[in-house]
């Protein structure tokens, strides 16, 4: 089921359909323009597990497909920005050997890819997915590693702390290096490899895959403090064996189907819930999730 309610600035709900009507705002002033609200108030109808489902728990997928849920317009600002970016670059589809926003399907799944373009440096095609991430996530995708580097004075001696509980210890600053072996790209790797398999179904051989990542807080102090000094990054994505990719999506599809059959499915694991952070501040069906869990416990 699609999102049904907006959460107004005063923490009250209004049905999205009513909000979007002329003079439908229940407050003295709209929190955003109607075009923006129309954009972020639309969720695609459930059509099954797709390549972009990688990293999303089966319970979240099931509840989003079956629950009337509430969204806060403010919380979808960056999602709207990403959607607008996709639409702009998608204007160049079918030109200069580029496929953009291409819907694909095979016997198991369907999805919409961002960009497939002719590889200028090798036979085949480059598969690219656009992402808008914060600097912390960009660093994880790059494999950014931080170490404590001693602060040295003009003579090259270590500067010691003069107060606090660590008094007498060397003063340090964070130094950042990129170690590709530390790159955290599991979900993105699954997603792009599933798209790669879809394109192979149509006869297009992908020579390499990559993310084009826009750092949404690029140029700020916090981003630079994390070693992220650019606004745009191209990040290579590795190939995975087809069987491993297909097995992952097959298992996820089976779990979601179990939820439709029984009305219950496991909670998101630590990885899917971002160590619990997703549950407490970023999940739009958290209330329905808690209700499902409580009902299960009562029945035990």
C-alpha positions as CSV (number, residue, x, y, z in Angstrom):
1,X,0.0,0.0,0.0
2,X,1.3,3.5,-0.7
3,X,2.0,6.1,1.9
4,X,-1.3,7.5,3.1
5,X,-0.6,10.3,5.6
6,X,1.7,13.3,5.9
7,X,3.1,14.3,9.2
8,X,2.5,18.0,9.6
9,X,5.0,20.3,11.4
10,X,2.7,20.3,14.5
11,X,3.1,16.4,14.6
12,X,-0.6,15.9,13.5
13,X,-1.5,13.7,10.5
14,X,-3.4,14.5,7.4
15,X,-4.3,12.2,4.5
16,X,-2.1,12.9,1.6
17,X,-5.0,13.0,-0.8
18,X,-6.7,15.7,1.3
19,X,-3.5,17.7,1.8
20,X,-3.0,18.0,-2.0
21,X,-6.5,19.4,-2.6
22,X,-6.8,23.2,-3.2
23,X,-7.0,24.8,0.2
24,X,-6.4,21.3,1.7
25,X,-3.7,22.3,4.1
26,X,-4.9,22.0,7.7
27,X,-2.5,24.7,8.9
28,X,-2.2,28.4,8.4
29,X,0.7,27.9,5.9
30,X,1.9,25.0,3.8
31,X,5.2,23.4,4.9
32,X,6.2,22.9,1.3
33,X,5.0,23.6,-2.2
34,X,2.3,21.3,-3.7
35,X,4.6,20.0,-6.5
36,X,7.1,19.0,-3.9
37,X,4.5,17.3,-1.8
38,X,3.1,15.5,-4.8
39,X,6.6,14.2,-5.6
40,X,7.5,12.9,-2.2
41,X,3.9,11.7,-1.5
42,X,4.2,9.0,-4.2
43,X,5.6,5.6,-3.6
44,X,5.7,2.9,-6.3
45,X,3.1,0.2,-6.0
46,X,4.5,-3.1,-4.7
47,X,5.7,-5.2,-7.6
48,X,7.8,-7.7,-5.8
49,X,11.5,-7.8,-4.8
50,X,13.6,-5.7,-7.1
51,X,17.4,-5.2,-7.4
52,X,17.2,-2.1,-5.2
53,X,15.7,-4.2,-2.4
54,X,19.3,-5.3,-1.5
55,X,20.0,-4.6,2.2
56,X,16.3,-4.1,3.0
57,X,14.8,-6.6,5.5
58,X,11.8,-8.7,4.4
59,X,9.6,-7.3,7.2
60,X,10.2,-3.7,6.0
61,X,9.4,-4.7,2.4
62,X,6.2,-6.5,3.5
63,X,5.0,-3.8,5.8
64,X,5.5,-1.1,3.1
65,X,3.5,-3.2,0.7
66,X,0.6,-3.8,3.1
67,X,0.5,-0.9,5.6
68,X,-1.0,2.6,5.5
69,X,2.0,4.6,6.8
70,X,2.9,8.2,7.5
71,X,5.8,10.2,5.9
72,X,7.3,13.5,7.1
73,X,7.8,15.8,4.1
74,X,11.0,17.1,5.6
75,X,12.5,13.6,5.9
76,X,12.2,13.0,2.1
77,X,14.1,16.1,1.0
78,X,17.2,14.2,-0.1
79,X,15.2,11.4,-1.7
80,X,13.4,14.1,-3.7
81,X,16.7,15.6,-4.7
82,X,17.9,12.2,-5.9
83,X,14.7,11.7,-7.9
84,X,15.1,15.1,-9.6
85,X,18.7,14.3,-10.5
86,X,17.6,11.0,-12.1
87,X,15.0,12.8,-14.1
88,X,17.4,15.4,-15.4
89,X,20.1,13.0,-16.5
90,X,17.4,10.7,-17.9
91,X,16.6,13.3,-20.5
92,X,19.7,12.1,-22.4
93,X,18.5,8.5,-22.8
94,X,19.1,6.8,-26.1
95,X,21.6,9.4,-27.2
96,X,25.4,9.0,-27.4
97,X,25.1,5.2,-26.8
98,X,23.4,5.7,-23.5
99,X,20.5,3.9,-21.9
100,X,19.0,5.8,-19.0
101,X,16.2,4.9,-16.6
102,X,15.7,1.7,-18.6
103,X,13.0,-0.7,-17.3
104,X,14.2,-4.3,-17.4
105,X,12.8,-7.7,-16.4
106,X,13.6,-11.4,-16.6
107,X,11.8,-14.5,-15.3
108,X,12.6,-13.6,-11.7
109,X,12.5,-9.8,-11.2
110,X,12.1,-6.4,-12.7
111,X,13.9,-3.1,-12.1
112,X,14.8,0.3,-13.5
113,X,18.5,0.9,-14.1
114,X,20.1,4.3,-14.0
115,X,22.7,4.4,-16.8
116,X,24.2,1.9,-19.3
117,X,26.7,3.5,-21.7
118,X,29.3,2.3,-24.1
119,X,32.7,1.7,-22.5
120,X,35.1,4.0,-24.3
121,X,38.2,2.1,-23.0
122,X,37.2,-1.6,-23.3
123,X,34.7,-3.8,-25.2
124,X,31.3,-3.8,-23.5
125,X,29.2,-1.4,-21.5
126,X,29.6,0.6,-18.2
127,X,26.8,0.2,-15.7
128,X,26.4,3.1,-13.4
129,X,24.0,3.8,-10.5
130,X,23.5,7.3,-9.1
131,X,23.6,7.7,-5.4
132,X,23.2,10.7,-3.0
133,X,25.0,9.9,0.3
134,X,26.2,11.8,3.3
135,X,30.0,12.0,3.8
136,X,30.0,9.2,6.4
137,X,28.5,6.7,3.9
138,X,30.8,8.0,1.1
139,X,33.7,7.2,3.3
140,X,32.5,3.7,4.0
141,X,32.0,3.1,0.2
142,X,35.5,4.3,-0.5
143,X,37.1,2.2,2.2
144,X,38.2,5.3,4.1
145,X,40.3,4.3,7.2
146,X,41.2,6.7,10.0
147,X,44.3,6.6,12.2
148,X,45.5,8.8,15.0
149,X,48.5,10.8,13.8
150,X,50.7,12.5,16.4
151,X,50.8,16.3,16.3
152,X,54.4,17.6,15.9
153,X,55.9,20.9,16.9
154,X,58.2,23.0,14.8
155,X,61.2,20.9,15.9
156,X,59.4,17.6,15.0
157,X,58.7,16.7,18.6
158,X,55.4,15.2,19.7
159,X,53.1,17.8,21.3
160,X,51.8,16.5,24.7
161,X,48.4,17.2,26.2
162,X,48.6,19.7,29.1
163,X,45.3,19.0,30.8
164,X,42.5,16.5,31.1
165,X,42.4,12.8,31.9
166,X,45.0,12.2,29.1
167,X,47.4,14.8,30.3
168,X,51.0,13.9,29.2
169,X,49.9,11.7,26.3
170,X,50.7,12.8,22.7
171,X,48.2,15.1,21.1
172,X,46.8,13.5,17.9
173,X,44.7,14.3,14.8
174,X,42.8,12.0,12.5
175,X,44.6,11.0,9.3
176,X,42.7,9.3,6.5
177,X,43.7,6.8,3.9
178,X,41.7,4.8,1.4
179,X,41.9,1.0,1.5
180,X,39.8,-0.5,-1.2
181,X,39.7,-3.8,0.7
182,X,37.8,-2.0,3.5
183,X,35.1,-0.6,1.1
184,X,31.6,-1.4,2.4
185,X,29.6,-2.0,-0.8
186,X,27.7,-5.1,-0.1
187,X,24.2,-3.8,-0.9
188,X,25.4,-1.7,-3.9
189,X,27.3,-4.7,-5.3
190,X,24.3,-7.0,-5.1
191,X,22.1,-4.3,-6.7
192,X,24.4,-3.6,-9.7
193,X,25.2,-7.2,-10.3
194,X,21.5,-8.0,-10.4
195,X,21.1,-5.2,-13.0
196,X,24.1,-6.7,-14.9
197,X,22.4,-10.1,-15.0
198,X,19.3,-8.4,-16.4
199,X,21.2,-6.6,-19.1
200,X,23.0,-9.9,-20.0
201,X,19.5,-11.4,-20.4
202,X,19.0,-8.8,-23.2
203,X,22.4,-9.4,-24.8
204,X,24.3,-6.5,-23.3
205,X,27.7,-7.4,-21.8
206,X,28.8,-5.2,-18.9
207,X,32.6,-4.6,-18.8
208,X,32.6,-2.7,-15.5
209,X,30.2,-1.3,-12.9
210,X,30.4,1.9,-10.8
211,X,28.6,4.3,-8.5
212,X,28.4,8.0,-9.2
213,X,28.0,9.4,-5.7
214,X,27.0,12.9,-4.9
215,X,28.1,13.8,-1.4
216,X,25.2,15.9,0.0
217,X,27.3,17.6,2.7
218,X,30.4,17.9,0.4
219,X,32.5,21.0,1.1
220,X,31.4,21.2,4.7
221,X,33.7,21.0,7.8
222,X,32.2,17.7,8.9
223,X,32.8,16.1,5.4
224,X,36.4,17.4,5.3
225,X,37.0,16.2,8.8
226,X,36.1,12.7,7.6
227,X,38.6,12.9,4.7
228,X,35.9,13.6,2.0
229,X,37.2,16.6,0.1
230,X,35.1,16.3,-3.1
231,X,31.5,16.6,-4.0
232,X,31.4,13.9,-6.6
233,X,33.0,10.4,-6.6
234,X,33.1,7.5,-9.0
235,X,33.4,4.3,-7.0
236,X,34.1,1.0,-8.8
237,X,31.8,-1.9,-7.9
238,X,33.1,-5.5,-8.1
239,X,31.6,-8.4,-10.0
240,X,30.0,-11.2,-8.0
241,X,29.3,-14.7,-9.2
242,X,25.8,-14.9,-10.8
243,X,24.8,-17.8,-8.6
244,X,25.5,-15.8,-5.4
245,X,23.5,-12.8,-6.6
246,X,20.6,-14.9,-7.7
247,X,20.5,-16.9,-4.5
248,X,20.5,-13.8,-2.3
249,X,17.4,-12.4,-4.1
250,X,15.7,-15.8,-4.2
251,X,16.0,-16.1,-0.4
252,X,14.7,-12.5,0.1
253,X,11.8,-13.2,-2.2
254,X,10.9,-16.4,-0.3
255,X,11.0,-14.5,3.0
256,X,8.7,-11.8,1.8
257,X,6.4,-14.4,0.3
258,X,6.3,-16.1,3.8
259,X,5.1,-12.8,5.2
260,X,2.3,-12.6,2.7
261,X,1.3,-16.2,3.5
262,X,1.5,-16.1,7.3
263,X,1.2,-12.4,8.2
264,X,4.5,-12.6,10.0
265,X,8.3,-12.4,9.2
266,X,11.4,-11.9,11.2
267,X,12.7,-8.5,12.3
268,X,15.4,-6.8,10.4
269,X,18.9,-8.1,11.4
270,X,21.7,-5.7,12.5
271,X,22.9,-5.1,9.0
272,X,19.4,-4.4,7.6
273,X,18.5,-2.1,10.5
274,X,21.8,-0.3,10.5
275,X,22.6,-1.5,14.0
276,X,19.1,-0.3,15.1
277,X,19.5,3.3,13.8
278,X,17.0,2.7,11.0
279,X,14.3,1.5,13.5
280,X,14.6,4.6,15.7
281,X,14.7,7.4,13.2
282,X,14.5,6.3,9.6
283,X,11.8,3.6,9.2
284,X,8.4,4.8,8.1
285,X,6.7,1.6,9.2
286,X,8.3,1.3,12.6
287,X,5.0,1.5,14.4
288,X,3.5,-1.3,12.4
289,X,6.7,-3.3,13.0
290,X,6.4,-2.9,16.7
291,X,2.7,-3.9,16.5
292,X,3.6,-7.1,14.6
293,X,6.2,-8.0,17.2
294,X,3.9,-7.3,20.2
295,X,1.1,-9.4,18.6
296,X,3.6,-12.3,18.1
297,X,4.8,-12.2,21.7
298,X,1.2,-12.3,23.0
299,X,0.6,-15.4,21.0
300,X,3.6,-17.2,22.3
